[in-house]
Amino acid sequence: MDGILKFNFSKQTKISSIWAFGVLCAAILLILITAYRFDRLLYSSYIQQVRSDTYFELLEVRESFEEITHSQSLVLRELATFISENPGVSQDEFAARVKNIRGLDDLMINIAAAPDMVVSLIYPAEENQGALGLNYRENAEQLPAVLRMIETGNELITGPVNLVQGGLGLILRAPVYLPDADNPAADDTAQSLREPWGIVSLVLDYDQFLIESGIAEAEEKYDLLIDIAENPDGGQGSFVYGDQSLVGQDTVNLAFDFEFEDWILHAITKGGWPETSPDQWRQRNIMLLASLVLLGTLLYILWLSHTRKRAELLLNMGIEALEDGFVMFDDNDRLILSNSKYRKIYDLPKKVLKPGTPYRNIIMAGVESRQFPPSTPDQSDWIERRLRLHRSGDHIDIETHLIDGRVVKASNHPLKDGGYVGLRVDVTELSQAKEAAEAASEAKTNFMGVLSHELRTPLTVIMGVAQILKNTRELSKSKELSSAYDQGDVKPEDAKALLNELYDQLDGLMARMTQSGEHLLHLINEILDITKIESGGLIIEPELCQISDIVDPVAEQLKTLTVKKGLDFEVVQDAETVFADKVRARQILFNLIGNAIKFTDAGFVRLIVKTDGDMVRFEVHDSGMGIPEDQLESIFDVFYQVDSTATRRAGGTGMGLAISRSLAELQNGRLTVSSTAGKGSCFVLTLPANKVFT
């Protein structure tokens, strides 16, 4: 038991340690995940702030870009309208008109017109003579964009473009259409349906444009890309600026407000978004410190929990180690805990013997399951009396007799808080031992009475016969013979008859003395056998012998008794040999058959001998008074007798069956009994058919 408790304690401690380790690992994992997510959250917040700052900085760049582009676009439209109204304009008229246009930017390199796709008008003319005569149909680089512009009627910005006169330029172009003769006031939206005159273009200094729009300055901090959202020509002849590798990256995007095309400004900090925030390590150190504080607190809590669980385990082990039942109730009569021995003693449902169950419910469950037999028919009154006794607050020691015959001693000890602890001791064996001792004492008393009677009777007979033999002359037949002899008239034949009558009288007296002596010897032998059996000094000498050598002498000797009582006596033998001590086997059968004859007043006594596997069964049946079922085992106890009155009438000391069972077991056999009161009994002696090797 100690080993089991130590194993359970070790197992529970190990489980508790594993549980604590698991909780610690889970907590560490949770802290790491939380710290990681918090770190990512801080980083995301920082990146969001960086993106927000980028957006607002580039918002100014976009507005500058749009402002320059829109202003020059208005200049270009005004010139296109003028040419549309004056398709035959000369160089001088063209130059004069350009000079009068307001809004021309200092970034302008030139402004030109190309009737029928050939540049023939330009301002200023002197600095841009190289551009005159430029035929767009022969310029493979710019032709696709120009044709698309004429087809759609929309303006177009192209750049950077290598200029004929040298350098890079940003070119704004617009189509020019001849006026509709049938409808001179047609709306601009229908211009694409009219006959094209040509195009007008305004060239801006590309590098200077980047500076004034703020793109050059922004380029120092950001990687930029300006492209067209949907460009079917893959960007040929369109404005393209920046790093094409930004396409598909997570950039800040700003859309330009242009009517002719959808432009988008993509921006990201130089080299990509920062991988760490400036104060990231400070934040991580703070999180590490907070995590260590949390882990330290958790470890302390786990240590307290482990210490508490260990103390509880030790307490539970101590309670479970008790050989007696242990129970504890609180001040509200509710069950706190109980050990397995307590639950085993009362054998109540698990749902009843769980913490929190009121004592009243336990008592009622015990009454309903008949574990607690009320001493009165009124169960409720018995329950209330038990509850009052329970709540009295006094030390209680009582014995409770359960319905299954067990006896439990209940001891309750009150606690200072109003609760109490109780011990339940199963004293059934002690009670039975006490009852057995009392029964044994009574049996010995009865035995001594029977024995004194059994001894006194033959001794009285022997002493009486001895006294008579001492005074043989006082016998009636002796007096008759002496009187006849004194008178002298006795004939020889009469004297012989008187002498024979005297001998017969003496033989009767001697027979009574012999019978009493044999009975006395039988009693002494039984006492000696009991003594040897209890001391282990009885010697058994089994051998393979004929069953007839055992059965026949017993049957022959007892047959006379059955005839005297008028009983049918039958022996049925279906076995030949048995491995037994012949003398002791005869002694057992003599006792069994003798008892059957003594306690059977009418009917039969039958002995059946047969083989049962590797055993031989000797069955002694009778039609006697039978034996009560509750005493079938008690009759094999020394000095026990079923009915003292009947025993005294039939004779006997109560030792025969105890000796017989012991003799059977010493021969590796058994002696059992089955009986029906009022109908008879059957004693079965089983002995080995062959030698038993031990």
C-alpha positions, 0 to 999 in steps of 0.5 A, spaced: 500 500 500 505 504 501 508 503 494 502 504 491 501 511 495 508 513 493 507 511 486 501 515 486 504 521 489 510 521 484 505 520 478 501 526 481 507 530 482 510 528 475 503 530 472 503 537 476 510 538 474 508 537 467 502 541 467 506 547 470 511 546 465 506 546 459 503 552 462 509 556 462 511 554 455 504 556 453 505 562 457 512 564 454 509 562 447 503 567 448 508 572 450 512 571 444 506 571 440 503 577 443 510 581 443 511 579 436 504 582 434 505 588 438 512 589 435 509 588 428 503 593 430 508 598 432 512 597 426 505 597 422 504 604 425 510 607 424 510 605 416 503 608 416 506 614 419 511 614 414 507 613 408 502 618 410 508 623 411 510 621 404 503 622 401 502 629 404 509 631 401 508 628 394 501 631 394 505 638 393 509 635 388 503 633 384 500 640 385 506 643 382 506 638 376 499 639 375 499 646 375 505 647 370 502 642 365 495 645 366 497 652 364 501 650 358 495 646 356 491 652 356 496 656 352 496 650 347 489 650 346 488 657 345 494 657 339 490 651 336 483 655 336 487 660 333 490 656 327 483 652 326 480 659 325 486 661 321 488 655 317 493 659 312 497 663 318 504 665 316 510 665 320 509 672 322 502 671 324 504 665 328 509 668 332 505 675 333 500 670 336 504 666 340 507 673 343 500 675 345 498 669 349 498 669 356 501 664 361 507 662 357 512 659 362 519 660 362 520 653 361 518 653 354 523 652 349 519 653 343 512 652 340 511 650 333 505 648 329 505 642 324 500 643 318 499 636 315 504 633 320 510 637 318 513 643 322 513 649 318 511 654 324 515 655 330 517 660 335 522 663 337 525 661 330 532 663 330 534 658 336 529 653 333 531 652 326 533 645 327 526 643 328 523 646 322 521 641 316 520 636 322 516 631 318 512 626 324 510 621 319 518 620 318 519 620 326 518 613 328 519 614 335 513 620 335 509 618 330 504 613 334 503 618 339 501 623 334 496 619 330 493 616 337 492 624 339 489 626 332 485 619 332 482 621 339 482 628 339 485 629 346 491 632 348 498 628 349 504 629 353 510 626 351 517 625 354 523 625 355 524 626 348 530 627 344 530 634 341 532 635 334 535 642 336 539 638 342 537 636 349 531 633 352 524 636 352 517 635 355 512 636 349 505 638 350 501 636 343 494 638 341 491 636 334 488 642 330 482 641 325 479 645 319 473 648 321 466 644 318 463 648 313 456 646 314 457 647 321 462 652 323 460 653 330 461 645 332 463 643 339 470 641 340 467 634 342 466 633 335 473 635 332 475 628 331 470 627 326 473 633 322 478 634 317 485 634 321 489 640 319 495 638 323 498 639 330 501 644 335 506 642 340 509 646 346 516 644 348 518 645 355 525 644 358 525 637 361 530 638 366 528 644 368 521 642 369 523 636 374 526 642 378 520 647 378 515 641 379 519 639 385 520 632 382 527 633 382 527 634 390 523 629 391 527 624 388 532 625 393 528 622 398 524 617 394 524 612 389 519 615 384 515 612 378 510 616 373 506 612 368 500 612 365 494 607 368 492 604 361 497 605 356 495 600 350 501 602 346 506 600 352 508 607 353 511 609 346 510 616 345 507 617 352 510 621 358 515 616 362 519 617 368 522 614 374 524 606 376 520 601 372 521 596 378 516 600 382 511 597 378 507 592 383 510 594 389 507 597 395 507 604 393 504 610 395 500 612 389 497 619 387 493 620 381 494 626 377 488 630 375 488 630 367 483 630 362 487 626 356 490 621 360 490 617 367 497 618 370 499 615 377 505 617 381 508 611 385 513 613 391 516 609 396 522 611 400 529 610 398 531 603 397 524 601 400 520 602 406 524 602 412 525 595 415 525 598 422 523 604 426 528 608 429 526 607 436 524 599 435 530 597 440 527 601 445 520 599 444 523 591 444 527 592 450 521 595 454 517 589 451 522 584 454 522 587 461 514 587 461 515 580 458 520 578 464 516 581 469 510 577 467 514 571 466 516 572 473 509 573 476 507 567 472 513 563 475 511 565 482 504 563 481 506 556 478 510 555 484 505 557 489 500 553 485 505 547 485 506 548 493 499 548 494 497 542 490 503 538 493 500 540 500 494 537 497 497 531 495 500 529 501 494 531 505 490 526 500 495 521 500 495 521 508 487 520 508 487 515 503 493 511 507 488 511 512 485 504 513 479 507 516 474 511 512 475 519 513 470 524 511 470 532 513 464 536 513 463 544 513 459 548 518 453 548 513 453 540 513 456 539 506 461 534 504 468 537 503 472 530 502 472 523 503 477 517 502 476 511 498 475 507 504 469 511 506 466 510 499 467 503 499 464 502 506 457 505 505 457 504 497 453 510 495 452 513 488 458 517 486 453 523 485 452 523 492 459 522 495 461 528 491 464 535 495 458 539 496 453 534 498 449 536 504 449 531 510 441 530 509 442 527 502 447 522 504 443 520 510 437 519 505 440 516 500 443 511 505 436 509 507 433 509 500 439 504 498 438 500 505 445 501 507 442 505 513 437 501 516 432 505 520 431 502 527 424 505 527 419 504 521 418 511 521 424 513 516 423 521 517 423 520 525 430 516 524 433 521 519 431 527 524 434 524 530 441 522 526 441 530 523 440 532 530 446 528 533 450 530 527 449 537 529 450 537 536 457 539 536 459 534 541 464 528 540 460 522 537 462 515 538 456 510 535 456 503 532 452 503 526 449 496 523 448 496 516 443 492 512 448 487 509 450 485 516 457 489 517 458 493 523 461 500 522 464 505 528 462 512 527 467 517 530 465 525 529 470 530 532 468 537 531 472 543 528 473 550 531 469 553 524 463 549 526 465 543 521 467 536 523 472 530 521 469 523 522 472 516 522 469 510 520 472 504 522 469 497 519 469 493 526 465 487 523 470 482 524 471 485 531 464 484 532 464 477 529 470 475 533 466 477 539 460 474 537 464 468 535 468 468 542 461 468 545 458 463 541 465 459 542 464 460 550 457 458 549 458 452 545 464 450 550 459 451 556 454 446 552 460 441 550 462 441 557 455 439 559 454 434 554 461 431 555 460 431 562 453 427 561 457 423 555 462 421 560 458 420 566 453 415 563 458 410 561 462 411 567 456 410 572 454 404 568 461 401 569 462 403 576 455 400 577 457 393 574 463 393 577 459 394 584 454 388 582 460 384 580 463 385 587 457 383 590 456 377 585 452 373 591 447 378 591 445 377 584 438 373 584 440 367 580 446 367 584 441 367 590 437 361 587 443 357 586 446 358 593 439 356 596 438 350 592 445 348 593 444 349 601 437 345 601 441 339 597 435 337 593 437 340 587 438 335 581 444 336 576 440 338 570 437 344 575 443 346 577 446 347 570 440 351 568 441 355 574 448 356 573 447 358 565 442 363 568 447 366 572 452 366 566 447 369 562 446 375 567 453 376 568 454 376 560 449 382 560 452 386 565 459 385 562 456 387 555 453 393 558 460 395 561 464 393 554 459 398 551 460 403 556 467 402 555 467 403 548 463 409 548 468 412 553 474 410 549 470 413 543 470 420 546 477 420 549 479 418 541 475 424 539 478 429 544 485 426 542 484 427 534 481 434 535 488 436 539 492 432 534 489 436 528 489 443 532 497 442 533 498 439 527 501 432 530 496 428 526 499 423 521 495 421 515 498 415 511 494 414 504 495 409 500 491 406 494 486 401 497 480 398 495 474 401 496 470 395 499 475 395 504 473 401 507 465 401 506 464 394 507 466 394 515 462 400 516 456 398 513 456 391 516 457 395 523 452 400 522 447 395 519 444 393 525 442 400 528 438 401 521 435 395 522 433 397 530 430 403 527 427 400 521 430 404 516 432 402 509 439 402 508 443 401 501 450 401 499 451 403 491 458 402 489 460 404 482 468 405 484 473 400 485 479 404 488 481 410 492 488 413 494 486 414 502 488 412 509 483 406 510 482 407 517 481 415 517 476 414 511 472 409 515 472 414 521 469 419 516 464 414 513 462 411 520 461 418 523 457 421 517 453 414 516 452 414 524 449 421 524 445 420 518 442 414 522 441 418 529 438 424 526 433 420 521 427 417 525 424 414 518 425 413 511 432 411 508 440 412 509 443 411 503 451 411 501 453 412 494 460 411 491 462 413 484 468 416 480 468 424 479 474 425 474 480 424 478 476 424 485 472 419 488 465 421 491 462 418 497 455 421 498 451 419 504 443 421 503 438 421 509 431 423 509 432 426 516 430 432 519 435 436 515 439 442 517 437 450 516 441 453 511 444 458 515 448 453 519 450 449 514 457 451 515 457 452 522 456 444 523 463 443 522 465 448 527 468 444 533 463 443 539 457 446 535 451 442 535 444 444 531 439 443 536 442 441 543 435 437 545 435 433 539 443 432 540 442 430 547 436 425 545 441 422 539 447 422 543 454 426 541 459 431 543 459 436 536 466 434 535 465 428 529 464 433 523 469 438 525 474 432 525 471 429 519 472 435 515 479 436 517 481 428 516 478 429 509 482 435 507 489 432 510 487 427 505 487 432 499 479 431 499 473 435 501 467 434 505 461 438 504 453 438 505 447 440 502 440 440 506 433 441 506 430 442 512 425 437 514 427 433 508 434 430 509 441 432 508 447 429 503 454 429 506 459 429 500 466 426 501 471 427 496 478 423 496 483 422 490 482 416 486 490 416 485 496 418 488 497 426 489 504 429 488 505 435 492 
